[in-house]
Amino acid sequence: MVLAAYNAKSPQEIQSFDIEGYFEQLNLIKHLSPSRGNGLKAMVARIRETAARFA
């Protein structure tokens, strides 16, 4: 899901993309255990941090 959201986006687009809204549209977080949800959020944070270095 994260790959589908960020694939082929520039660092600037990654920074401005509303990933939380994307996850809400998919009702994704509701279907994940708390541990998996935290892991997903950690991946997103890492991607955004990396994109910020290249923006």
Secondary structure, DSSP 4 states (H G I P E B T S, - for coil): -HHHHHTT--HHHHHH--HHHHHHHHTTGGGS-HHHHHHHHHHHHHHHHHHHHH-
